[in-house]
Amino acid sequence: MTLEIDRRPGRVEGLSITCHNLGLVHKRRGDLDGAERMFRGSLEAAEQLGVASLIERASAALAVLREPKPSRADQPPGPLAAGTPAPPKRTPALPHSRTPALR
């Protein structure tokens, strides 16, 4: 419904923002094709308006989608990898004394 409302003349900025937000939803759900479609719609509307900030935002979102995801083998080892010392254990805090202070 929102897209139908924002397609009216004079509502192109709203269309760009709505498409961008829907692209984020698709991306979060793992639907990268749907995300790309929405981000392209956002970019098209932003270019029609000529608003640099909207163009940059849509272009950046598309660029992130195109980046290959690193495999686990490509990632640096975590803090507990072999050969890395474990962080020191914390000693439990001592309970506070309930005795009144001496005068």
C-alpha positions, 0 to 999 in steps of 0.5 A, spaced: 500 500 500 505 504 501 508 504 494 502 505 491 501 512 495 508 514 494 508 513 486 503 519 486 507 525 482 511 529 487 512 523 492 518 520 489 523 521 495 518 517 499 518 512 494 526 512 494 526 511 502 520 506 502 524 502 497 530 502 501 527 500 507 524 494 504 530 492 501 533 492 508 527 487 510 529 483 504 536 483 506 535 481 513 530 475 511 536 473 506 532 474 500 538 478 496 534 478 489 528 482 493 533 486 496 537 488 490 530 489 486 528 494 492 535 498 492 535 498 485 528 502 485 530 506 491 536 508 486 532 509 480 527 514 484 533 518 487 537 519 481 530 521 478 530 526 484 537 528 483 538 527 491 545 526 492 544 523 499 539 518 497 543 516 491 549 515 495 545 510 500 542 506 495 548 505 491 552 503 497 546 498 499 547 495 492 555 495 493 554 491 499 550 486 496 555 485 491 561 484 495 562 476 496 561 474 503 568 471 507 568 464 508 569 462 515 576 460 513 578 467 511 576 470 517 581 471 523 581 466 528 577 468 535 580 470 541 580 462 544 584 460 537 589 455 539 595 458 541 592 464 544 592 464 552 585 464 555 583 471 558 584 470 566 578 468 570 575 473 574 574 471 582 567 472 585 566 478 589 566 477 596 559 478 600 559 485 603 559 485 611 552 486 614 555 488 621 555 496 623 561 500 622 565 501 628 566 508 631 
